[in-house]
Amino acid sequence: MKRAGPGTEPGTEPGTDAAAGRALAAELLDGCATSVPPRGAGPDVWLAFAEEVRSRAHGGRQLPVPAPPALRLCHPRGWIREAALGEPDAPVELVAVLTTDAAAPVRDGARALLADTLRARQEATLRAVTPLALRLGRRDRGGWILERFEEALRRQAGAAAPSWWHLPARPAPPAGPADAVLTGLMRSPDRRARQFAVRLALTGPGRADALECARRAAAEPDPATAALWTDAALAAPGSGDDAVIDLLTGARIPAVRAAGVTALRRAGRAAEGVGHLADRSGFVRACARWLVSQDGGDAHEHYRWLVSDPAGPSPYAVAGLAECGRGEDTDLLRGLVAHPAGPVRAAALAGLRRRDAVMADSVLLALLDDPAPSVAREASLALLPAVGRLDPAYLAERLDVRGPLHVRRAAFRLLRARGGIHALRAAVALIDDWHPRTRETARTAVRSCPWHPAQFAGEADTAELAALLKRSAKVFHDHDLGLRRSRLGVTG
């Protein structure tokens, strides 16, 4: 089990962090004195650790003797938790967890201890506990810790303000302790901590620098945090500068690019909207079409020209053309279904499906075997309304595990939509598929089937259903399997 520590990214994989916390709790209960979550462990590690210890102790698990403070702080009995708060080695993270404790003496003691710790070691405590405090703040009785940490961080933001926002031509002052705390939180792998620190920095004293905000918006991987930087960049003096807008329009998050494209008009650069009509994001393409229309242009004509490019159209240009919703483009999109490039074929199919344009079932069925997975997927989605008239045997032939995965998944999607015995046969055929998601989808379908003979009346007899149940017996617990066997009247 990989343990969460300074080398991990707490908050980015909560499922992994929670599993690490539970594993550390189990090791500590087994007498491994070093198995306390290490410095830098994420909030989900600590929460899972505390929950696992309390759960196992509730179940009768005896604590090792002598029990370390980390175990006593998580004990089901309140007087033991309260007594452990006085231990010098009590992890501050577990003290923070107890500030939301249901027992008032424990809760009050933990709050007093954490308040003293904040006064004595404010910077280190803010760095270590803020992500955890943000999660605890959503619990019942979590308002106290959230208010205390927000108040402390606002003081930090106020102390850091003079050096936060400096003009590019002015040298940045050396980072002080307040800078280090906020900078560390704004770079935290935990997205909630980043958002919280950014909000505090942007609402604190001082003047935001548009260029610096734009840089941070362009580099930020979290959409919500990037939106904060984007709004600040566009509201700050100098937001119309070319460098600011170029950073926003070149960002990786679509919402940031869309904001940059929209800002082109205010900067007198509306003519550049044409260059964003074929953006990979539909949101950005919509903003670009608006910008072109505001400049007196016709986005539709530009799309027609882009799609007829001899060098080959971009699939995003094809998608943009379809988004214009002109009926005159239907034949052009149908012609692009035969384009040599798979992404173009898929975009044309998606465009036709969006406008409910009719295509022959035979054409769409042939596209299920397309070498491009995106084309097979779009073809299967286009065939869903016609699934009742498709030949199930034709689809079942494409479930062979030796065939391409995307063909198998497209055929399975259609057979599941058809329902009845054809869906059950397909699901049973794929319960051992090598692809994890396909295998789990098939097993879920098998388990959710009620296996009532009346459900398949006229489609399959009891003998076939019994054979299918026997093939899929491994996906059921003994009780569930016996229940289904009894429904089918199978004995022995």
C-alpha positions in Angstrom: 0.0 0.0 0.0 1.4 3.4 -1.0 1.4 5.7 2.0 0.4 9.3 1.6 3.2 11.6 2.5 5.2 14.6 1.3 5.7 12.9 -2.0 2.0 12.4 -2.7 -0.6 14.8 -3.7 -3.2 14.9 -1.0 -6.7 15.9 -2.1 -6.1 14.9 -5.8 -7.0 11.3 -5.2 -9.3 11.1 -2.2 -10.0 7.4 -2.7 -6.3 6.6 -2.6 -5.7 8.8 0.3 -8.6 7.3 2.3 -7.3 3.8 1.6 -3.9 4.9 2.8 -5.4 6.3 6.0 -7.3 3.1 6.7 -4.2 1.0 6.1 -2.1 3.1 8.5 -4.8 2.7 11.2 -4.8 -1.0 10.8 -1.0 -1.1 11.1 -1.0 1.0 14.1 -3.7 -1.2 15.8 -1.4 -4.1 15.0 1.4 -2.6 17.1 3.3 -0.7 14.4 4.2 2.4 16.4 5.5 4.2 13.3 2.3 3.9 11.3 0.9 7.3 12.2 0.1 9.4 9.1 3.4 11.3 8.3 3.9 15.0 8.1 2.3 16.3 4.9 -0.3 13.6 4.7 -3.5 14.8 3.0 -6.8 15.6 4.9 -8.5 12.5 3.5 -5.7 10.4 5.1 -6.4 11.8 8.5 -10.1 11.6 8.3 -10.0 8.0 7.1 -7.4 7.1 9.8 -9.6 8.5 12.6 -12.8 6.8 11.3 -11.0 3.4 10.9 -9.6 3.4 14.4 -12.9 4.3 16.0 -14.8 1.8 13.8 -12.5 -1.1 14.7 -12.5 -0.2 18.4 -16.3 -0.1 18.3 -16.1 -3.6 16.9 -14.3 -4.9 19.9 -10.7 -4.5 18.7 -8.4 -4.0 21.7 -5.8 -1.2 21.5 -2.1 -2.1 21.9 -0.6 -1.4 25.3 0.6 1.2 25.8 -1.6 2.8 23.1 0.0 5.8 21.3 -1.8 9.2 21.5 -3.0 8.9 17.9 -5.1 5.8 18.8 -6.5 7.2 22.1 -7.6 10.4 20.3 -9.8 8.3 18.1 -11.1 6.0 20.8 -14.9 5.5 20.9 -15.0 6.5 24.6 -15.1 10.2 25.1 -13.2 10.3 28.4 -10.3 8.5 26.7 -10.3 11.0 23.9 -10.4 13.9 26.3 -7.5 12.6 28.4 -5.4 12.0 25.3 -5.7 15.7 24.4 -3.1 16.5 27.1 -0.5 14.3 25.5 2.5 16.2 24.2 2.7 14.0 21.1 -0.9 14.4 20.1 -1.0 15.1 16.3 -2.5 18.5 15.6 -4.5 17.1 12.8 -6.4 14.7 15.1 -6.9 17.5 17.6 -8.5 19.4 14.7 -10.8 16.5 14.0 -11.9 16.5 17.7 -13.0 20.2 17.4 -16.2 18.8 15.8 -16.6 15.9 18.3 -20.1 15.1 19.5 -19.0 15.1 23.2 -18.9 18.6 24.5 -16.0 18.1 26.9 -13.9 16.6 24.1 -14.9 19.3 21.7 -14.2 22.2 24.1 -10.8 20.7 25.1 -9.8 20.2 21.5 -10.8 23.8 20.5 -8.9 25.3 23.4 -5.8 23.2 22.5 -6.0 24.1 18.8 -6.5 27.8 19.6 -3.3 27.7 21.8 -1.4 25.9 19.0 -2.6 28.5 16.4 -1.2 31.3 18.6 2.1 29.6 19.3 2.8 28.1 15.9 0.5 29.9 13.6 2.3 29.5 10.3 3.1 25.8 10.6 -0.4 25.0 11.8 -2.0 26.9 9.0 0.1 25.1 6.4 -0.6 21.7 7.9 -4.2 21.9 8.9 -6.0 24.3 6.5 -7.0 21.6 4.0 -8.4 19.5 6.8 -10.1 22.5 8.4 -12.0 23.1 5.2 -13.4 19.6 5.2 -14.3 19.7 8.9 -16.0 23.0 8.3 -18.7 21.2 6.3 -19.6 19.0 9.3 -22.0 19.6 12.1 -20.2 21.7 14.7 -17.6 22.6 12.1 -18.2 26.3 12.0 -15.7 27.0 14.8 -12.6 25.7 13.2 -13.5 27.2 9.8 -14.0 30.6 11.4 -10.7 30.4 13.3 -8.7 29.4 10.3 -10.3 31.9 8.0 -9.6 34.7 10.5 -6.0 33.7 10.8 -5.5 33.4 7.1 -7.2 36.8 6.5 -4.6 38.3 8.9 -1.9 36.5 6.8 -3.4 37.9 3.6 -3.4 41.4 5.1 0.2 41.1 6.2 1.2 39.8 2.7 -0.8 42.4 0.7 2.0 44.9 0.1 4.2 42.3 -1.6 1.4 40.3 -3.3 0.5 42.6 -6.2 3.4 44.4 -7.7 3.7 45.9 -11.1 5.8 43.8 -13.5 8.4 46.6 -13.9 8.8 46.8 -10.1 11.1 44.2 -8.5 9.3 41.7 -6.2 10.1 42.1 -2.6 11.6 39.2 -0.7 9.0 36.7 0.5 8.1 37.0 4.2 6.4 34.4 6.4 3.0 35.7 5.5 3.8 35.4 1.8 5.1 31.8 2.3 1.9 30.6 4.0 -0.4 32.0 1.3 1.9 31.0 -1.5 2.1 27.5 -0.2 -1.7 27.2 0.1 -2.3 28.6 -3.4 0.1 26.0 -4.7 -1.4 23.2 -2.5 -2.3 20.0 -4.3 -5.6 20.2 -2.5 -8.0 22.1 -4.7 -10.2 23.3 -1.8 -7.2 24.8 -0.1 -6.1 26.5 -3.3 -9.5 28.0 -3.9 -9.8 29.2 -0.3 -6.4 30.8 -0.3 -7.0 32.5 -3.7 -10.3 34.0 -2.5 -8.6 35.4 0.6 -5.7 36.8 -1.4 -8.0 38.4 -3.9 -10.4 39.9 -1.4 -7.6 41.2 0.9 -6.0 44.6 0.7 -3.8 45.6 -2.1 -4.2 45.9 -5.8 -4.4 42.8 -8.0 -2.0 42.8 -11.0 -3.9 41.8 -14.2 -0.9 40.1 -15.8 0.0 38.1 -12.8 -3.7 36.9 -12.4 -3.8 36.0 -16.1 -0.6 34.0 -15.7 -2.1 32.1 -12.8 -5.4 31.5 -14.6 -3.6 30.1 -17.6 -1.5 27.7 -15.5 -4.2 26.6 -13.1 -5.4 23.0 -13.6 -8.5 23.4 -11.4 -11.4 25.1 -13.3 -13.0 26.7 -10.2 -9.6 28.2 -9.1 -8.9 29.3 -12.6 -12.2 31.1 -12.7 -11.2 33.1 -9.7 -7.9 34.2 -11.3 -9.7 34.9 -14.6 -12.3 37.2 -13.0 -9.6 39.0 -11.1 -7.5 39.5 -14.2 -10.4 41.0 -16.1 -11.4 43.2 -13.2 -8.0 44.6 -12.5 -6.5 47.7 -14.1 -4.7 46.8 -17.4 -7.1 43.9 -18.1 -7.3 45.0 -21.7 -3.6 44.7 -22.3 -2.6 42.4 -25.2 -0.4 40.3 -22.9 -3.3 39.6 -20.5 -5.7 38.6 -23.2 -3.2 36.5 -25.0 -2.5 34.5 -21.8 -6.3 33.9 -21.3 -7.0 32.9 -24.9 -4.1 30.5 -24.7 -5.1 28.8 -21.4 -5.9 25.1 -21.2 -9.2 25.4 -19.4 -12.1 26.2 -21.8 -13.8 28.7 -19.5 -10.6 30.7 -19.3 -10.2 30.7 -23.0 -13.8 31.7 -23.5 -13.4 34.7 -21.1 -10.3 35.7 -23.1 -12.1 35.4 -26.4 -15.0 37.5 -25.1 -12.5 40.2 -23.8 -11.1 40.6 -27.3 -14.1 42.8 -28.2 -13.4 45.3 -25.4 -9.7 45.4 -26.4 -10.7 46.3 -30.0 -9.5 42.9 -31.3 -12.8 41.4 -32.4 -11.5 40.5 -35.8 -9.4 37.8 -34.1 -12.5 35.9 -33.2 -12.3 34.1 -36.5 -9.1 32.4 -35.2 -11.1 30.8 -32.4 -14.0 29.4 -34.4 -12.4 26.0 -34.5 -11.4 25.8 -30.9 -11.6 22.3 -29.4 -14.2 23.5 -26.8 -17.8 24.1 -27.9 -18.1 26.8 -25.3 -15.2 28.7 -26.8 -16.6 28.2 -30.3 -19.9 29.7 -29.2 -18.1 32.8 -27.8 -16.1 33.1 -31.0 -19.3 33.0 -33.1 -20.7 35.8 -30.9 -17.5 37.8 -31.3 -17.5 37.4 -35.1 -21.2 38.5 -35.3 -20.5 41.5 -33.1 -17.7 42.5 -35.6 -20.2 42.3 -38.5 -19.0 38.9 -39.8 -20.7 35.7 -40.6 -19.3 32.7 -38.6 -21.2 30.3 -40.8 -19.4 31.4 -43.9 -16.1 31.1 -42.2 -17.0 27.5 -41.1 -17.9 26.6 -44.7 -14.5 27.9 -45.8 -12.7 26.0 -43.0 -14.5 22.8 -43.8 -13.6 23.0 -47.5 -9.9 23.5 -46.7 -7.9 21.4 -49.2 -5.4 20.5 -46.5 -8.2 18.8 -44.6 -10.8 20.2 -42.2 -10.4 20.3 -38.5 -12.9 18.1 -36.6 -13.6 21.2 -34.5 -14.5 23.2 -37.5 -16.9 20.5 -38.6 -18.4 20.6 -35.1 -18.7 24.3 -35.3 -20.4 24.1 -38.7 -23.0 21.7 -37.2 -23.5 24.0 -34.2 -24.6 26.8 -36.6 -27.8 24.7 -37.2 -28.2 25.5 -40.9 -30.2 22.9 -42.8 -28.2 23.6 -46.0 -25.2 22.0 -44.3 -26.7 18.5 -43.9 -25.5 17.2 -47.3 -22.0 18.6 -46.6 -21.9 16.8 -43.3 -23.1 13.6 -44.9 -20.3 13.8 -47.3 -17.8 14.2 -44.5 -18.9 10.9 -43.0 -16.7 9.3 -45.6 -13.7 11.6 -44.9 -10.3 9.7 -44.5 -9.7 11.2 -41.0 -11.5 9.5 -38.2 -12.0 12.6 -36.0 -13.6 14.4 -39.0 -15.9 11.4 -39.6 -16.9 11.4 -35.9 -17.5 15.1 -35.8 -19.7 14.9 -38.9 -21.7 12.0 -37.4 -22.2 14.0 -34.2 -23.3 17.0 -36.1 -25.9 15.0 -38.0 -27.1 13.3 -34.9 -27.5 16.7 -33.2 -29.8 17.9 -36.0 -31.7 14.6 -36.1 -30.7 14.1 -39.8 -31.7 10.7 -41.0 -29.1 8.3 -42.2 -29.7 4.7 -43.4 -29.3 2.0 -40.8 -27.1 0.1 -43.1 -24.6 3.0 -43.3 -24.5 3.4 -39.5 -24.2 -0.3 -38.9 -21.2 -0.4 -41.3 -19.6 2.4 -39.2 -19.8 0.3 -36.1 -16.7 -1.5 -37.6 -14.9 1.8 -38.2 -11.2 1.7 -37.1 -11.7 5.0 -35.2 -13.3 4.4 -31.8 -14.9 7.9 -31.9 -16.7 7.0 -35.1 -18.0 3.7 -33.8 -19.3 5.4 -30.7 -21.1 8.1 -32.6 -22.6 5.5 -34.9 -23.9 3.5 -32.0 -25.4 6.7 -30.4 -27.1 7.5 -33.8 -28.5 4.0 -33.9 -30.1 4.1 -30.4 -33.5 5.4 -31.6 -33.6 2.6 -34.2 -32.4 -0.2 -31.9 -35.7 -2.1 -32.1 -35.4 -2.8 -35.8 -31.7 -3.8 -35.8 -30.6 -7.4 -36.2 -29.4 -8.6 -32.8 -27.4 -11.4 -34.3 -25.4 -8.8 -36.3 -24.6 -7.0 -33.1 -23.8 -10.1 -31.1 -21.2 -11.1 -33.7 -19.3 -8.0 -32.7 -19.0 -9.0 -29.1 -16.0 -11.3 -29.8 -13.2 -10.6 -27.4 -10.8 -11.0 -30.2 -12.2 -8.1 -32.0 -11.5 -4.4 -31.4 -12.6 -3.1 -28.0 -14.5 0.0 -29.4 -16.5 -2.2 -31.7 -17.4 -4.5 -28.9 -18.5 -1.6 -26.6 -20.6 0.0 -29.4 -22.4 -3.3 -30.0 -22.9 -3.9 -26.3 -24.4 -0.4 -25.9 -27.0 -1.1 -28.6 -27.9 -4.6 -27.2 -28.3 -3.2 -23.7 -30.6 -0.5 -25.1 -32.6 -3.2 -26.9 -33.1 -5.0 -23.6 -34.7 -8.5 -23.0 -32.8 -11.7 -23.7 -30.5 -10.1 -26.2 -29.1 -7.7 -23.5 -28.7 -10.5 -21.0 -26.9 -12.7 -23.5 -24.5 -9.9 -24.3 -23.9 -9.1 -20.7 -23.1 -12.8 -19.9 -20.8 -13.0 -22.9 -18.7 -10.1 -21.5 -18.4 -10.9 -17.8 -14.8 -12.0 -18.3 -13.8 -9.3 -20.8 -10.2 -8.1 -20.4 -11.3 -4.4 -20.3 -12.2 -3.5 -16.7 -15.0 -1.0 -17.4 -16.6 -3.3 -20.0 -16.3 -6.3 -17.7 -17.8 -4.4 -14.7 -20.7 -3.0 -16.8 -21.5 -6.5 -18.0 -21.4 -7.9 -14.5 -23.6 -5.1 -13.1 -26.1 -5.8 -15.9 -26.2 -9.5 -15.0 -26.6 -8.8 -11.3 -29.4 -6.3 -11.8 -31.4 -8.7 -14.0 -34.3 -10.1 -11.9 -34.1 -13.5 -13.8 -37.9 -14.0 -13.8 -38.9 -16.4 -16.6 -41.9 -14.2 -17.3 -39.7 -11.3 -18.2 -38.3 -13.3 -21.1 -41.6 -14.9 -22.2 -41.5 -15.6 -25.9 -37.7 -14.8 -26.1 -36.0 -17.6 -24.2 -37.0 -20.7 -22.3 -36.1 -21.7 -18.8 -33.3 -24.0 -20.0 -31.4 -21.2 -21.7 -31.9 -18.9 -18.7 -30.5 -21.6 -16.4 -27.5 -22.1 -18.7 -26.8 -18.3 -18.7 -27.1 -18.2 -14.9 -24.7 -21.1 -14.6 -22.2 -19.3 -16.8 -22.5 -16.1 -14.7 -22.6 -17.8 -11.3 -19.2 -16.3 -10.3 -20.7 -12.7 -10.2 -23.2 -13.6 -7.5 -22.9 -14.3 -3.8 -24.3 -17.7 -2.7 -27.6 -16.3 -1.4 -28.2 -14.2 -4.5 -27.4 -17.1 -6.7 -29.7 -19.4 -4.8 -32.5 -16.9 -5.0 -32.2 -16.7 -8.8 -31.9 -20.4 -9.2 -35.2 -20.8 -7.2 -36.9 -18.3 -9.5 -36.0 -20.4 -12.5 -36.9 -23.6 -10.7 -33.4 -24.9 -11.0 -32.5 -27.6 -8.4 -29.3 -29.4 -7.6 
